[in-house]
Amino acid sequence: MLSEISNAPNYVRGMSMLRDLSSATLSQSITKEKIQAGTRENATIVSNVLGDRRNIAWVVSNARDFKLIHQLCVFTRLNHNNVERQPFRKIGNALEWLGIPKDYEIKYPD
């Protein structure tokens, strides 16, 4: 997935991202411990490919997913890679945090 993102024609290294998981639910196998165990290494790999000094907004549909993504955000703050992550329950709040106008049309790839 990382190479797919970084090779997309409209991708700009260091751009902020919106991760919309609102129509999905995280697997029950994903736990705080699993997130914590893989966070430092994965965050470093992702930052090396996608760049740092960017924001990532996660939009989730339920309290459990919000809690897990919030824990991911807290764990990655300790990595000092200048990527700010924040979970949201409403896409409008995520767009505002990213500085994207609410009427902006996101064009998803086919």
Buried (B, 14 or more C-beta within 10 A) or exposed (E): EEEEEEEEEEEEEEEBBBBBBBEEEBEEEBEEEEBEEEBBEBBBEBBEEBBBEBBBBBBBBEEEBBBBBBBBBEBBEEBEBEBBBBBBBEBEEBBBBBEBEEEEEEEEEE
